[in-house]
Amino acid sequence: MAYTQLIYQIIFSTKNREKVLEPEKRDILFRYISGILANKNCHLYCINGVEDHIHILTHIHPSIAIASLIKDIKVASSIWIKNNHIFDRFTGWQSQYGAFTYSIREKENLIKYVNPT
């Protein structure tokens, strides 16, 4: 059995960085994405975002490739947003993304960065 202590910060944007993620509806998007991560045995530390991009701070199960996980999140959430008319002007996610790894010791500082109070 594999064991890892890596935390991933994943960042991706709306297509063309369009400012379409309305603040009052972001929480339902975040809950949907947290469900995707839970179904893939990933541990979500926090998720947040602004009008044109989101940050996810998570531990990824060792059997899952980061590119596959991000593709699954983008495809599923894009379909869900469009089918449920969550963000009316949403046309999709950019194909690019950023993914950065951190040690478990850096977790608290990362949470403050991703989810400032």
N, C-alpha and C positions, 0 to 999 in steps of 0.2 A: 504494500500500500504506500502511495506517495504522501509526503507531508511537505507543505509549503507554508511560509509565513510572509508572503508577498501581498501587499495591498496595491491595487491598481486604481489610478485616477484615469477615468475615461472621459474624453471631451469630444462632443460632436455638435455640428451646427445645422441649422435649417438650410435648405437649398438657397444659394445665393445670399446667405446670411440675412434673409428676410426676417423682420421683426414681427413675427406672427404668434409667438407663444405668449398669450395673454396671461397676465399675473393671476387673475382670479381662477383660471382653469389649470394652471401648472400642477397643482397638487394631485389632481386626478391622473395626469400623465405620469407623474412620479410614482404614484401607487401602482399603476399598470406596469411600469418598468420594474418596480420592486417585485411584482409577482412573477415576471419573466425570470428574474435572477433567482428567486426562491425555487422555481421549478427546475432550475439548472444546478441546484445545490450550491449556489454562491451566497456569500454573506454580505449583505448590503450594510455599509456603515452610514452613508448618507448620500443624498441626491439633491441637487439644486440646479438652478439655471436662471437665465434671463430671457429676454424677448427672442434672441436668435441662437442660443446654444445651451447645452446642459452639461453638468459635471456629475459623474457617478464615482463614488468612492466605494470599492468593493474588494472582497477576497474572491478569487475565482477558483472553482474546484480544479484540482490538478489535471483532470481528464479533459478539460475544455480548452480549446485553442482560442486565444483572445480575438482573432479575426472572425472566427465563426460566431462567437458570442455577440460581438458588436453587430455583425450582419443580422443575426436573429433579432436583436433588440430593435434595430432600425426598421427591418421589414415588418415585424409584428406591430410595432407602435405606429408606423406609418399607415398601415391598413386599418388599424383600430381608430386612429384619429380621423381618417377620412370617412370610414363607415359610420362613426358616431357623431360626426360633425363637431368635434371638440374645438378645433381651431379653424374657423371658416376659411382663412386665407392660406392655410398650410398646404404646400405642394410636395413636400418631401424633405428628406435629410440630404445633406451633402455626402458625396461618396467618401470623402476623407474623414479621418478622425485622428485624435491624439490619444495615446495610451502610455502612461508612465508608471513605473513600479517604485514602491517605497517599502521600507522595512516596517514591521509592526510597531517599532519604537516611535516612528514618526506619525502614527495614527492620530493622536490628539491634535497636533498642529495642523494636519491635513483637514480634519473635520472642521476646525475653526476657519480654515481658508475656504472650503467648499460651502460651508453653512454658517456664515458670520451672523452673529446676533446683535 
